[in-house]
Amino acid sequence: MSVTGKYNIRTYEDRDYDAVRSIFSSGITEHAPAGFQYVLKRPQAHLLLLGVFLLAYLISASVLFSLGAVSALCFMGWTHMKGMWSQYVQEALDGDMRDIRRTYLEPKDCCCWVAEAGQEVVGMVVAVHPEDPSLQGRALELKRMSVAKPHRGRGLSKALTRTVIGFAHERGYQEVVLGTSMVQYAAQRVYEGLGFRKVKEFYPSLGARLVQFSVLLYRYKIAGSH
């Protein structure tokens, strides 16, 4: 399928393996700064940093020492946030993305697509069966969406999303579902612009709940389905 003349979307081939894994990795880890900035803006973070500053000042009577303690805590928080995103990527690379063909192409009604500019792979998306048993047989899940940074803003994400919707429609599914983090703002705009509706918000861990860092679940109702 041609997109704006310059780009083409096609089914994944084995020669795309390294490019797909690289695009996914860089696309996910780049959200770490936005995640950290979001956490720093939370009232809970403000109270924690203030508490550390006051405690350090009571111990040392030094403003510089207290500021250093706050800076050290921020550095530890940034390192932890970066590690969380990196761990998520590594688990994906070692899990479903280790054998892309077996995971996404061999099972019935699953697929992986790439977007290419000339001979260069610049985007990817997959369609799989949802883990939620209540959705089995009536929905497909859109996962692993990523577009290389130099090629964003040109309609590729929308085209890849529409590819998954069309694939699900052709196979008689009623819905397409997906999950995205609350700091993936561009992705949310794409999905909502195409008609996806946010149906649930949850916290993936206790730490995420403490700082109100959530994952958003979206659902798209395929027109004409029953």
Order of alpha helices (4+ residues) and beta strands (2+ residues): beta-beta-alpha-alpha-alpha-alpha-beta-beta-beta-alpha-beta-alpha-beta-alpha-beta
